[in-house]
Amino acid sequence: MSSNAAFKESSKIQLLCQCVSDLGWHFQLEKPIIDNFLMHIDHPYKGVREAMGGTLAVLYRTRYHESYKDVKTFMDSQRNSSSIGIAPYQPTEEFSTTIHEIFDRLEKWRVERQPGQQTPSSYTSGGKTVLLWLDSALSSYECTGLLRFFPDVFMEQLLHMMDIKEDQELQGLAYHVFRHLPNIPHRLGEDTELIESLIRIGTKSSLWHQRLRVLINMQVIYFRRLFLLPQKQQQKLFDCVASMLEDTQMEVRLGASSTLSGMIRCSPVQMRNRVIEDLNQKFTKMLVDSPLPKKAKGNLSAASTGTSTPTPEHSKLILSRHAAVLGLGALVQAFPYSSPPPPWIPGVLTTLANKANNDPGMVGKSVKSILSDFKKTRQDTWQMDLK
């Protein structure tokens, strides 16, 4: 790995990868190779990093094999484990230690990297090698062996990598791997820590980019696990997304509105009706209980003319009203093509039109957008829907 001939090095690694893939678990000389690769994960050449990432995935993939001395032993071990047998592809202690060491090293390199650094660093180069390895592993049948690392090892490091604006390749790879996480099949109950991690980042992260990005995975994992998640966890996801409508960053509020709409749309009817009723009451009350202060006639204050900075109280009031409007809008937009519309929609539209249509700024703009989109998607059935 000390040669500067990138093509020569990558060719040798690719040949090795093919040999290991053909031999499978019969190849037993992997330890010095893995140690060498992990020592050079921050290799400066892209071709070598790509070859190393793919080969690491193949090496660890072929380490797994199930062997029993006879059929009776095999059947007994499966029967004694659970009703669906032994969970396959469980990581060994050695593999778990390796993963933690690699990500600890990446975190050390991340801290050492200067913010805004344009030149490649150990963090960006090493991150790409690890991401290529994970991408190959998560796209294959042994992906479930990485489940235990999703919540505490992978999640936040991937989000940090997506914040490196100076390296678009690293950003793209990190986003690609991040989108894999909710699509990996979990056994019943194994997804609890992942969901808790998504909720924690969505509600407590100090970086709004991270809060926005976890919304994507929240919606995907809710849809994927729709009939497997216990009601308590489903409610936690709804509560988290609804609370993110009050985020201080507008992009997060808009993303939460879109996510909430999608989650409602794909929910079972019984749960959907209950959630809609609860959220309708909550957002309507929030809008009614936070009215804009009335302006005195003929007395235009500096705040009303926009010549001064809004007070914290006024900003909080606007934020609450915007959250309520986006929440009610999410309920309406969850049924864009239902004709006739559900019986509760006219009441929601009336509330929006009467209570917030004349608000200045983003609140009034959001109301007008919701009302216009409602009519726009119903042009063909408008006469029927009016009844």
Secondary structure, DSSP 8 states (H G I E B T S, - for coil): ---S-HHHHHHHHHHHHHHHHHHGGG---HHHHHHHHHHTTT-S-HHHHHHHHHHHHHHHHHH-----SSHHHHHHHHHHH-TT---SS---HHHHHHHHHHHHHHHHHHHHS-TT--S--HHHHHHHHHHHHHHHHHTSGGGGGGGGGIIIIIHHHHHHHTT-TT-HHHHHHHHHHHHHGGGS---TTTTHHHHHHHHHHHHH-S-HHHHHHHHHHHHHHHHHTTTTS-HHHHHHHHHHHHHGGG-SSHHHHHHHHHHHHHHHHHS-HHHHHHHHHHHHHHHHHHHHTS------TT---TTTTT-S---HHHHHHHHHHHHHHHHHHHHHHT-TT-SS--TTHHHHHHHHHHHTTT--HHHHHHHHHHHHHHHHTTTTTHHHHH-
